[in-house]
């Protein structure tokens, strides 16, 4: 099964949802912080979620509850670059346990993971969109209700295809 993502929508089987992408669009990701959503085919490594905000997740994919001491390392000098880490950390990171709801539910894509190339970009997620589908720093974002509907259809071999077309 494929999930297709372009600059406006995410399509899963016959379900279509509006989405937000990186501020600089979809393209070839060259470096950390370039604000580009990387085009290509990806797998979903696992699902991260806030147990206090989402009671039950129906999915065949591995699930990990987000704790207050969890982050994602974006420090290109670290051996933990582009990995889930425990906080506090001396490395640069993004906190996953947030006050706003954008990280209530995260599909972690296997972008730059096998092997990890330091500086090529980290943390390409599909997560909850901000109001008005505000552009992301490279992730894909959609409404929580849409994300929950898609979760039910995911299989372990589901592929995400991000394409640079309308």
MIGUMI-811041 format. One record per residue: residue number from 1; residue in three letters; x, y, z of N, C-alpha, C, CB in turn. Coordinates in pm, whole numbers, plus 50000, padded with zeros to 5 digits. Glycine has a CB too. Example, Ala and Ser with C-alpha at 12.3 -4.5 7.8 and 13.67 -1.06 7.14 Angstrom:
<rs>
+------+------+-------+-------+-------+-------+-------+-------+-------+-------+-------+-------+-------+-------+
| voza | miba |   nc1 |   nc2 |   nc3 |  cac1 |  cac2 |  cac3 |   cc1 |   cc2 |   cc3 |  cbc1 |  cbc2 |  cbc3 |
+------+------+-------+-------+-------+-------+-------+-------+-------+-------+-------+-------+-------+-------+
|    1 |  ALA | 51319 | 49431 | 50780 | 51230 | 49550 | 50780 | 51320 | 49670 | 50780 | 51131 | 49553 | 50905 |
|    2 |  SER | 51285 | 49775 | 50708 | 51367 | 49894 | 50714 | 51290 | 50003 | 50787 | 51408 | 49940 | 50572 |
+------+------+-------+-------+-------+-------+-------+-------+-------+-------+-------+-------+-------+-------+
</rs>
This chain:
<rs>
+------+------+-------+-------+-------+-------+-------+-------+-------+-------+-------+-------+-------+-------+
| voza | miba |   nc1 |   nc2 |   nc3 |  cac1 |  cac2 |  cac3 |   cc1 |   cc2 |   cc3 |  cbc1 |  cbc2 |  cbc3 |
+------+------+-------+-------+-------+-------+-------+-------+-------+-------+-------+-------+-------+-------+
|    1 |  UNK | 50084 | 49881 | 50000 | 50000 | 50000 | 50000 | 50088 | 50125 | 50000 | 49905 | 50000 | 50122 |
|    2 |  UNK | 50045 | 50224 | 49924 | 50116 | 50351 | 49918 | 50032 | 50464 | 49972 | 50158 | 50381 | 49775 |
|    3 |  UNK | 50098 | 50558 | 50036 | 50038 | 50687 | 50071 | 50113 | 50788 | 49985 | 50048 | 50720 | 50228 |
|    4 |  UNK | 50041 | 50866 | 49909 | 50101 | 50967 | 49822 | 50087 | 51105 | 49884 | 50036 | 50964 | 49681 |
|    5 |  UNK | 50195 | 51182 | 49876 | 50195 | 51318 | 49930 | 50248 | 51411 | 49822 | 50281 | 51329 | 50062 |
|    6 |  UNK | 50173 | 51521 | 49798 | 50223 | 51626 | 49710 | 50211 | 51758 | 49785 | 50144 | 51631 | 49573 |
|    7 |  UNK | 50225 | 51871 | 49714 | 50228 | 51997 | 49791 | 50097 | 52037 | 49856 | 50271 | 52106 | 49701 |
|    8 |  UNK | 49987 | 51972 | 49822 | 49859 | 52010 | 49882 | 49789 | 51900 | 49959 | 49768 | 52058 | 49776 |
|    9 |  UNK | 49809 | 51774 | 49917 | 49730 | 51665 | 49974 | 49810 | 51541 | 50008 | 49622 | 51627 | 49879 |
|   10 |  UNK | 49751 | 51465 | 50101 | 49798 | 51330 | 50130 | 49684 | 51238 | 50088 | 49837 | 51312 | 50285 |
|   11 |  UNK | 49715 | 51135 | 50009 | 49612 | 51042 | 49962 | 49648 | 50901 | 50008 | 49599 | 51048 | 49807 |
|   12 |  UNK | 49551 | 50838 | 50073 | 49568 | 50701 | 50125 | 49446 | 50622 | 50079 | 49582 | 50699 | 50283 |
|   13 |  UNK | 49468 | 50525 | 49989 | 49358 | 50452 | 49926 | 49264 | 50555 | 49863 | 49281 | 50362 | 50029 |
|   14 |  UNK | 49137 | 50560 | 49904 | 49045 | 50659 | 49847 | 49026 | 50780 | 49937 | 48910 | 50595 | 49820 |
|   15 |  UNK | 49105 | 50790 | 50042 | 49092 | 50900 | 50137 | 49194 | 51009 | 50103 | 49112 | 50851 | 50282 |
|   16 |  UNK | 49144 | 51132 | 50089 | 49231 | 51245 | 50055 | 49220 | 51350 | 50166 | 49193 | 51306 | 49917 |
|   17 |  UNK | 49334 | 51399 | 50213 | 49335 | 51500 | 50319 | 49430 | 51613 | 50281 | 49377 | 51438 | 50454 |
|   18 |  UNK | 49391 | 51734 | 50314 | 49476 | 51850 | 50292 | 49597 | 51838 | 50385 | 49399 | 51985 | 50317 |
|   19 |  UNK | 49715 | 51879 | 50336 | 49834 | 51873 | 50422 | 49923 | 51996 | 50402 | 49913 | 51745 | 50395 |
|   20 |  UNK | 50012 | 52015 | 50498 | 50114 | 52120 | 50490 | 50248 | 52051 | 50471 | 50114 | 52212 | 50618 |
|   21 |  UNK | 50339 | 52117 | 50400 | 50474 | 52064 | 50377 | 50576 | 52171 | 50415 | 50493 | 52019 | 50228 |
|   22 |  UNK | 50702 | 52144 | 50390 | 50809 | 52238 | 50422 | 50794 | 52374 | 50356 | 50940 | 52179 | 50384 |
|   23 |  UNK | 50846 | 52477 | 50421 | 50836 | 52615 | 50372 | 50894 | 52633 | 50233 | 50907 | 52709 | 50468 |
|   24 |  UNK | 50993 | 52550 | 50195 | 51056 | 52562 | 50063 | 51010 | 52453 | 49967 | 51207 | 52557 | 50077 |
|   25 |  UNK | 50897 | 52389 | 50001 | 50837 | 52291 | 49910 | 50896 | 52152 | 49919 | 50850 | 52340 | 49772 |
|   26 |  UNK | 50867 | 52073 | 49814 | 50915 | 51935 | 49804 | 51031 | 51934 | 49707 | 50801 | 51837 | 49759 |
|   27 |  UNK | 51138 | 51866 | 49743 | 51253 | 51861 | 49653 | 51364 | 51776 | 49708 | 51304 | 51999 | 49626 |
|   28 |  UNK | 51482 | 51798 | 49659 | 51600 | 51726 | 49703 | 51652 | 51791 | 49830 | 51709 | 51723 | 49591 |
|   29 |  UNK | 51648 | 51718 | 49939 | 51694 | 51772 | 50067 | 51846 | 51764 | 50070 | 51632 | 51695 | 50188 |
|   30 |  UNK | 51910 | 51876 | 50094 | 52056 | 51880 | 50092 | 52118 | 51888 | 50230 | 52102 | 51996 | 50010 |
|   31 |  UNK | 52047 | 51958 | 50323 | 52109 | 51975 | 50454 | 52006 | 52001 | 50563 | 52209 | 52089 | 50450 |
|   32 |  UNK | 52051 | 51982 | 50685 | 51971 | 52009 | 50804 | 51923 | 52154 | 50800 | 52052 | 51981 | 50934 |
|   33 |  UNK | 51793 | 52175 | 50824 | 51741 | 52311 | 50834 | 51712 | 52380 | 50702 | 51834 | 52393 | 50909 |
|   34 |  UNK | 51712 | 52307 | 50589 | 51687 | 52374 | 50460 | 51539 | 52396 | 50429 | 51750 | 52293 | 50349 |
|   35 |  UNK | 51449 | 52351 | 50518 | 51304 | 52372 | 50509 | 51240 | 52301 | 50389 | 51275 | 52519 | 50501 |
|   36 |  UNK | 51305 | 52198 | 50338 | 51253 | 52122 | 50224 | 51198 | 51988 | 50273 | 51364 | 52099 | 50116 |
|   37 |  UNK | 51081 | 51950 | 50219 | 51027 | 51816 | 50243 | 51090 | 51727 | 50137 | 50867 | 51814 | 50235 |
|   38 |  UNK | 51161 | 51622 | 50178 | 51236 | 51542 | 50081 | 51147 | 51452 | 49995 | 51337 | 51457 | 50152 |
|   39 |  UNK | 51163 | 51465 | 49863 | 51087 | 51375 | 49775 | 51151 | 51237 | 49781 | 51083 | 51429 | 49629 |
|   40 |  UNK | 51069 | 51135 | 49758 | 51120 | 50998 | 49761 | 51020 | 50902 | 49821 | 51249 | 50993 | 49838 |
|   41 |  UNK | 51066 | 50776 | 49838 | 50983 | 50671 | 49898 | 51038 | 50638 | 50036 | 50979 | 50543 | 49809 |
|   42 |  UNK | 50948 | 50628 | 50132 | 50988 | 50603 | 50271 | 50898 | 50500 | 50337 | 50986 | 50733 | 50351 |
|   43 |  UNK | 50949 | 50442 | 50444 | 50871 | 50352 | 50528 | 50842 | 50426 | 50658 | 50945 | 50217 | 50554 |
|   44 |  UNK | 50739 | 50379 | 50728 | 50710 | 50433 | 50860 | 50784 | 50345 | 50960 | 50554 | 50436 | 50890 |
|   45 |  UNK | 50878 | 50403 | 51034 | 50958 | 50328 | 51131 | 50871 | 50289 | 51252 | 51081 | 50411 | 51177 |
|   46 |  UNK | 50801 | 50389 | 51306 | 50713 | 50367 | 51420 | 50627 | 50491 | 51441 | 50794 | 50333 | 51548 |
|   47 |  UNK | 50535 | 50479 | 51536 | 50443 | 50588 | 51568 | 50476 | 50636 | 51709 | 50292 | 50541 | 51558 |
|   48 |  UNK | 50490 | 50767 | 51724 | 50505 | 50828 | 51856 | 50373 | 50898 | 51888 | 50627 | 50930 | 51860 |
|   49 |  UNK | 50327 | 50889 | 52012 | 50200 | 50954 | 52045 | 50194 | 50994 | 52192 | 50084 | 50862 | 52012 |
|   50 |  UNK | 50109 | 51092 | 52220 | 50086 | 51138 | 52357 | 49970 | 51058 | 52416 | 50055 | 51292 | 52361 |
|   51 |  UNK | 50002 | 50970 | 52510 | 49902 | 50883 | 52572 | 49794 | 50962 | 52647 | 49970 | 50785 | 52666 |
|   52 |  UNK | 49831 | 51079 | 52697 | 49735 | 51162 | 52771 | 49638 | 51235 | 52678 | 49810 | 51264 | 52857 |
|   53 |  UNK | 49668 | 51240 | 52547 | 49583 | 51312 | 52452 | 49516 | 51220 | 52349 | 49666 | 51417 | 52379 |
|   54 |  UNK | 49574 | 51103 | 52327 | 49515 | 51007 | 52234 | 49502 | 50875 | 52309 | 49603 | 50990 | 52103 |
|   55 |  UNK | 49380 | 50836 | 52331 | 49355 | 50720 | 52416 | 49385 | 50588 | 52348 | 49211 | 50720 | 52462 |
|   56 |  UNK | 49337 | 50569 | 52227 | 49355 | 50439 | 52162 | 49399 | 50458 | 52018 | 49226 | 50356 | 52169 |
|   57 |  UNK | 49506 | 50391 | 51983 | 49556 | 50397 | 51846 | 49535 | 50261 | 51783 | 49707 | 50440 | 51841 |
|   58 |  UNK | 49467 | 50262 | 51670 | 49449 | 50138 | 51596 | 49547 | 50136 | 51481 | 49302 | 50124 | 51544 |
|   59 |  UNK | 49652 | 50057 | 51497 | 49752 | 50045 | 51392 | 49836 | 49920 | 51412 | 49841 | 50170 | 51387 |
|   60 |  UNK | 49882 | 49863 | 51301 | 49967 | 49745 | 51305 | 50115 | 49784 | 51320 | 49947 | 49661 | 51179 |
|   61 |  UNK | 50142 | 49913 | 51319 | 50279 | 49962 | 51327 | 50317 | 49984 | 51475 | 50294 | 50094 | 51246 |
|   62 |  UNK | 50443 | 49960 | 51507 | 50495 | 49977 | 51643 | 50462 | 50117 | 51696 | 50647 | 49953 | 51647 |
|   63 |  UNK | 50416 | 50121 | 51823 | 50378 | 50247 | 51885 | 50464 | 50274 | 52009 | 50228 | 50246 | 51923 |
|   64 |  UNK | 50503 | 50399 | 52028 | 50581 | 50438 | 52145 | 50515 | 50563 | 52205 | 50733 | 50466 | 52107 |
|   65 |  UNK | 50483 | 50556 | 52333 | 50424 | 50672 | 52401 | 50532 | 50776 | 52427 | 50355 | 50629 | 52535 |
|   66 |  UNK | 50501 | 50903 | 52399 | 50595 | 51013 | 52422 | 50595 | 51049 | 52569 | 50559 | 51137 | 52334 |
|   67 |  UNK | 50716 | 51051 | 52626 | 50732 | 51090 | 52766 | 50794 | 51230 | 52771 | 50821 | 50987 | 52844 |
|   68 |  UNK | 50786 | 51293 | 52887 | 50836 | 51431 | 52902 | 50986 | 51442 | 52876 | 50806 | 51482 | 53041 |
|   69 |  UNK | 51059 | 51331 | 52890 | 51204 | 51337 | 52873 | 51250 | 51288 | 52736 | 51271 | 51255 | 52982 |
|   70 |  UNK | 51164 | 51299 | 52636 | 51200 | 51252 | 52502 | 51226 | 51367 | 52405 | 51091 | 51162 | 52446 |
|   71 |  UNK | 51328 | 51348 | 52322 | 51360 | 51447 | 52220 | 51411 | 51378 | 52094 | 51465 | 51547 | 52273 |
|   72 |  UNK | 51437 | 51458 | 51992 | 51493 | 51407 | 51867 | 51620 | 51487 | 51839 | 51390 | 51418 | 51748 |
|   73 |  UNK | 51733 | 51418 | 51830 | 51862 | 51485 | 51814 | 51878 | 51540 | 51672 | 51976 | 51388 | 51846 |
|   74 |  UNK | 51906 | 51670 | 51662 | 51932 | 51733 | 51533 | 52072 | 51796 | 51530 | 51824 | 51840 | 51502 |
|   75 |  UNK | 52157 | 51747 | 51620 | 52294 | 51798 | 51633 | 52387 | 51719 | 51539 | 52344 | 51787 | 51782 |
|   76 |  UNK | 52433 | 51784 | 51432 | 52513 | 51713 | 51331 | 52647 | 51663 | 51384 | 52537 | 51804 | 51212 |
|   77 |  UNK | 52691 | 51714 | 51499 | 52818 | 51669 | 51556 | 52801 | 51547 | 51646 | 52883 | 51782 | 51635 |
|   78 |  UNK | 52676 | 51511 | 51675 | 52649 | 51403 | 51769 | 52637 | 51266 | 51703 | 52522 | 51434 | 51845 |
|   79 |  UNK | 52677 | 51162 | 51777 | 52657 | 51025 | 51730 | 52510 | 50985 | 51740 | 52745 | 50926 | 51811 |
|   80 |  UNK | 52432 | 51067 | 51810 | 52288 | 51040 | 51824 | 52205 | 51116 | 51720 | 52241 | 51078 | 51964 |
|   81 |  UNK | 52272 | 51181 | 51624 | 52205 | 51259 | 51520 | 52094 | 51177 | 51452 | 52306 | 51307 | 51416 |
|   82 |  UNK | 51978 | 51240 | 51435 | 51860 | 51183 | 51371 | 51808 | 51059 | 51444 | 51892 | 51147 | 51226 |
|   83 |  UNK | 51814 | 51066 | 51578 | 51764 | 50956 | 51659 | 51680 | 51009 | 51775 | 51880 | 50870 | 51712 |
|   84 |  UNK | 51593 | 50922 | 51825 | 51515 | 50947 | 51945 | 51612 | 50944 | 52063 | 51399 | 50842 | 51962 |
|   85 |  UNK | 51605 | 51046 | 52150 | 51697 | 51053 | 52264 | 51622 | 51083 | 52394 | 51805 | 51159 | 52239 |
|   86 |  UNK | 51692 | 51058 | 52505 | 51640 | 51094 | 52637 | 51697 | 51229 | 52675 | 51676 | 50986 | 52745 |
|   87 |  UNK | 51613 | 51311 | 52738 | 51656 | 51443 | 52782 | 51680 | 51437 | 52933 | 51549 | 51552 | 52746 |
|   88 |  UNK | 51760 | 51525 | 52990 | 51835 | 51632 | 52923 | 51949 | 51576 | 52838 | 51890 | 51731 | 53026 |
|   89 |  UNK | 51992 | 51657 | 52742 | 52100 | 51617 | 52654 | 52190 | 51737 | 52628 | 52045 | 51561 | 52521 |
|   90 |  UNK | 52318 | 51709 | 52612 | 52412 | 51818 | 52582 | 52409 | 51851 | 52433 | 52555 | 51780 | 52625 |
|   91 |  UNK | 52344 | 51765 | 52355 | 52331 | 51788 | 52211 | 52211 | 51877 | 52179 | 52320 | 51655 | 52136 |
|   92 |  UNK | 52211 | 51934 | 52060 | 52097 | 52010 | 52012 | 51985 | 51910 | 51979 | 52135 | 52098 | 51886 |
|   93 |  UNK | 51861 | 51944 | 52013 | 51749 | 51853 | 51992 | 51618 | 51929 | 51982 | 51742 | 51750 | 52106 |
|   94 |  UNK | 51516 | 51855 | 51940 | 51380 | 51908 | 51942 | 51304 | 51828 | 52046 | 51311 | 51900 | 51801 |
|   95 |  UNK | 51236 | 51899 | 52135 | 51157 | 51834 | 52239 | 51030 | 51776 | 52177 | 51122 | 51936 | 52354 |
|   96 |  UNK | 50995 | 51653 | 52211 | 50877 | 51588 | 52153 | 50751 | 51606 | 52238 | 50904 | 51441 | 52135 |
|   97 |  UNK | 50768 | 51628 | 52368 | 50654 | 51648 | 52458 | 50625 | 51798 | 52460 | 50682 | 51593 | 52604 |
|   98 |  UNK | 50527 | 51840 | 52380 | 50500 | 51983 | 52363 | 50364 | 52023 | 52420 | 50507 | 52021 | 52216 |
|   99 |  UNK | 50355 | 52152 | 52455 | 50229 | 52207 | 52504 | 50126 | 52209 | 52390 | 50251 | 52350 | 52561 |
|  100 |  UNK | 50167 | 52257 | 52272 | 50075 | 52257 | 52158 | 50058 | 52113 | 52109 | 50127 | 52350 | 52042 |
|  101 |  UNK | 49960 | 52091 | 52024 | 49925 | 51953 | 51989 | 49995 | 51897 | 51865 | 49779 | 51944 | 51969 |
|  102 |  UNK | 50091 | 51967 | 51807 | 50148 | 51920 | 51680 | 50218 | 51784 | 51692 | 50247 | 52021 | 51628 |
|  103 |  UNK | 50266 | 51751 | 51810 | 50332 | 51620 | 51829 | 50247 | 51524 | 51912 | 50467 | 51639 | 51896 |
|  104 |  UNK | 50117 | 51541 | 51912 | 50030 | 51445 | 51979 | 50039 | 51309 | 51911 | 49884 | 51494 | 51981 |
|  105 |  UNK | 50065 | 51313 | 51779 | 50072 | 51193 | 51698 | 50176 | 51215 | 51588 | 49932 | 51157 | 51638 |
|  106 |  UNK | 50275 | 51125 | 51582 | 50385 | 51140 | 51485 | 50410 | 51007 | 51416 | 50514 | 51191 | 51556 |
|  107 |  UNK | 50412 | 51010 | 51283 | 50459 | 50895 | 51207 | 50605 | 50927 | 51174 | 50371 | 50868 | 51076 |
|  108 |  UNK | 50697 | 50847 | 51223 | 50839 | 50870 | 51201 | 50880 | 50799 | 51071 | 50925 | 50819 | 51322 |
|  109 |  UNK | 50923 | 50877 | 50971 | 50965 | 50820 | 50844 | 51113 | 50783 | 50850 | 50939 | 50919 | 50728 |
|  110 |  UNK | 51153 | 50688 | 50768 | 51292 | 50640 | 50772 | 51386 | 50724 | 50685 | 51297 | 50495 | 50726 |
|  111 |  UNK | 51357 | 50852 | 50670 | 51444 | 50942 | 50594 | 51580 | 50952 | 50664 | 51379 | 51083 | 50580 |
|  112 |  UNK | 51688 | 50940 | 50587 | 51825 | 50954 | 50637 | 51854 | 50866 | 50760 | 51853 | 51099 | 50671 |
|  113 |  UNK | 51814 | 50740 | 50751 | 51834 | 50652 | 50866 | 51921 | 50530 | 50838 | 51702 | 50606 | 50917 |
|  114 |  UNK | 51940 | 50494 | 50714 | 52014 | 50371 | 50688 | 52100 | 50385 | 50564 | 51919 | 50253 | 50673 |
|  115 |  UNK | 52220 | 50440 | 50571 | 52286 | 50488 | 50693 | 52247 | 50634 | 50721 | 52440 | 50475 | 50679 |
|  116 |  UNK | 52276 | 50677 | 50843 | 52253 | 50817 | 50879 | 52371 | 50899 | 50826 | 52237 | 50836 | 51035 |
|  117 |  UNK | 52340 | 51003 | 50748 | 52443 | 51094 | 50697 | 52428 | 51224 | 50775 | 52429 | 51118 | 50540 |
|  118 |  UNK | 52528 | 51255 | 50856 | 52519 | 51375 | 50940 | 52508 | 51501 | 50855 | 52642 | 51385 | 51032 |
|  119 |  UNK | 52409 | 51582 | 50889 | 52388 | 51708 | 50819 | 52291 | 51700 | 50703 | 52517 | 51758 | 50770 |
|  120 |  UNK | 52248 | 51579 | 50665 | 52158 | 51564 | 50549 | 52013 | 51595 | 50585 | 52168 | 51422 | 50494 |
|  121 |  UNK | 51983 | 51608 | 50711 | 51847 | 51637 | 50755 | 51796 | 51529 | 50848 | 51753 | 51652 | 50635 |
|  122 |  UNK | 51722 | 51572 | 50948 | 51671 | 51477 | 51046 | 51522 | 51500 | 51069 | 51747 | 51489 | 51179 |
|  123 |  UNK | 51461 | 51402 | 51135 | 51323 | 51415 | 51181 | 51225 | 51453 | 51072 | 51316 | 51517 | 51290 |
|  124 |  UNK | 51211 | 51366 | 50973 | 51103 | 51388 | 50877 | 50984 | 51307 | 50929 | 51144 | 51344 | 50728 |
|  125 |  UNK | 50886 | 51382 | 50980 | 50768 | 51325 | 51044 | 50643 | 51358 | 50963 | 50753 | 51377 | 51188 |
|  126 |  UNK | 50539 | 51278 | 50985 | 50403 | 51318 | 50948 | 50338 | 51343 | 51083 | 50324 | 51207 | 50858 |
|  127 |  UNK | 50297 | 51467 | 51107 | 50243 | 51503 | 51239 | 50121 | 51591 | 51225 | 50349 | 51575 | 51323 |
|  128 |  UNK | 50068 | 51638 | 51338 | 49947 | 51720 | 51340 | 49980 | 51861 | 51291 | 49887 | 51724 | 51483 |
|  129 |  UNK | 49893 | 51914 | 51204 | 49913 | 52047 | 51147 | 49878 | 52158 | 51245 | 49830 | 52062 | 51020 |
|  130 |  UNK | 49946 | 52270 | 51227 | 49911 | 52391 | 51303 | 49788 | 52452 | 51237 | 50032 | 52495 | 51307 |
|  131 |  UNK | 49729 | 52551 | 51303 | 49612 | 52619 | 51246 | 49647 | 52672 | 51107 | 49564 | 52733 | 51338 |
|  132 |  UNK | 49550 | 52669 | 51018 | 49565 | 52718 | 50880 | 49674 | 52645 | 50802 | 49596 | 52867 | 50882 |
|  133 |  UNK | 49708 | 52525 | 50845 | 49808 | 52444 | 50773 | 49937 | 52522 | 50749 | 49751 | 52396 | 50640 |
|  134 |  UNK | 49986 | 52585 | 50854 | 50111 | 52661 | 50846 | 50223 | 52570 | 50797 | 50147 | 52724 | 50983 |
|  135 |  UNK | 50307 | 52621 | 50708 | 50418 | 52543 | 50651 | 50509 | 52489 | 50761 | 50500 | 52629 | 50552 |
|  136 |  UNK | 50575 | 52377 | 50734 | 50661 | 52312 | 50833 | 50809 | 52339 | 50803 | 50633 | 52160 | 50837 |
|  137 |  UNK | 50896 | 52278 | 50883 | 51040 | 52289 | 50859 | 51091 | 52174 | 50772 | 51115 | 52291 | 50991 |
|  138 |  UNK | 50997 | 52098 | 50714 | 51034 | 51986 | 50626 | 50944 | 51865 | 50644 | 51178 | 51947 | 50652 |
|  139 |  UNK | 50868 | 51865 | 50752 | 50776 | 51755 | 50778 | 50649 | 51770 | 50693 | 50740 | 51749 | 50927 |
|  140 |  UNK | 50561 | 51671 | 50705 | 50428 | 51676 | 50644 | 50332 | 51684 | 50762 | 50398 | 51549 | 50550 |
|  141 |  UNK | 50231 | 51772 | 50753 | 50138 | 51789 | 50865 | 49994 | 51791 | 50816 | 50169 | 51918 | 50942 |
|  142 |  UNK | 49905 | 51725 | 50890 | 49763 | 51727 | 50858 | 49680 | 51727 | 50986 | 49725 | 51607 | 50770 |
|  143 |  UNK | 49549 | 51751 | 50973 | 49463 | 51756 | 51089 | 49469 | 51625 | 51165 | 49319 | 51788 | 51049 |
|  144 |  UNK | 49456 | 51634 | 51297 | 49463 | 51515 | 51381 | 49358 | 51411 | 51341 | 49445 | 51553 | 51527 |
|  145 |  UNK | 49237 | 51457 | 51310 | 49130 | 51364 | 51272 | 49167 | 51287 | 51144 | 48998 | 51440 | 51252 |
|  146 |  UNK | 49232 | 51355 | 51049 | 49275 | 51288 | 50926 | 49386 | 51187 | 50955 | 49325 | 51392 | 50822 |
|  147 |  UNK | 49478 | 51224 | 51041 | 49588 | 51136 | 51077 | 49536 | 51009 | 51146 | 49688 | 51210 | 51169 |
|  148 |  UNK | 49439 | 51025 | 51234 | 49380 | 50909 | 51303 | 49309 | 50815 | 51205 | 49281 | 50957 | 51410 |
|  149 |  UNK | 49241 | 50872 | 51104 | 49173 | 50789 | 51003 | 49274 | 50710 | 50921 | 49087 | 50877 | 50910 |
|  150 |  UNK | 49384 | 50773 | 50886 | 49487 | 50708 | 50805 | 49556 | 50596 | 50884 | 49591 | 50811 | 50757 |
|  151 |  UNK | 49577 | 50619 | 51013 | 49643 | 50520 | 51099 | 49578 | 50382 | 51090 | 49641 | 50566 | 51243 |
|  152 |  UNK | 49447 | 50382 | 51086 | 49372 | 50255 | 51083 | 49402 | 50174 | 50958 | 49223 | 50283 | 51092 |
|  153 |  UNK | 49442 | 50242 | 50850 | 49466 | 50173 | 50723 | 49612 | 50128 | 50705 | 49427 | 50264 | 50609 |
|  154 |  UNK | 49700 | 50175 | 50790 | 49842 | 50145 | 50774 | 49874 | 49998 | 50795 | 49924 | 50228 | 50869 |
|  155 |  UNK | 49967 | 49950 | 50715 | 50019 | 49814 | 50730 | 50170 | 49827 | 50752 | 49985 | 49724 | 50603 |
|  156 |  UNK | 50233 | 49720 | 50798 | 50377 | 49725 | 50823 | 50456 | 49756 | 50698 | 50424 | 49594 | 50883 |
|  157 |  UNK | 50404 | 49719 | 50582 | 50477 | 49743 | 50456 | 50427 | 49867 | 50380 | 50465 | 49622 | 50367 |
|  158 |  UNK | 50346 | 49950 | 50445 | 50298 | 50074 | 50380 | 50417 | 50163 | 50345 | 50199 | 50150 | 50472 |
|  159 |  UNK | 50416 | 50217 | 50225 | 50522 | 50308 | 50180 | 50462 | 50448 | 50165 | 50586 | 50260 | 50046 |
|  160 |  UNK | 50544 | 50545 | 50195 | 50507 | 50685 | 50178 | 50581 | 50734 | 50054 | 50542 | 50772 | 50306 |
|  161 |  UNK | 50509 | 50791 | 49958 | 50574 | 50844 | 49838 | 50547 | 50995 | 49834 | 50522 | 50772 | 49706 |
|  162 |  UNK | 50655 | 51072 | 49848 | 50645 | 51218 | 49843 | 50691 | 51261 | 49704 | 50732 | 51287 | 49958 |
|  163 |  UNK | 50599 | 51328 | 49633 | 50625 | 51366 | 49493 | 50613 | 51517 | 49476 | 50528 | 51294 | 49397 |
|  164 |  UNK | 50691 | 51568 | 49383 | 50693 | 51712 | 49358 | 50603 | 51748 | 49240 | 50838 | 51761 | 49332 |
|  165 |  UNK | 50473 | 51732 | 49259 | 50376 | 51770 | 49155 | 50245 | 51809 | 49221 | 50354 | 51654 | 49054 |
|  166 |  UNK | 50156 | 51866 | 49140 | 50029 | 51915 | 49194 | 49935 | 51803 | 49226 | 49964 | 52010 | 49097 |
+------+------+-------+-------+-------+-------+-------+-------+-------+-------+-------+-------+-------+-------+
</rs>
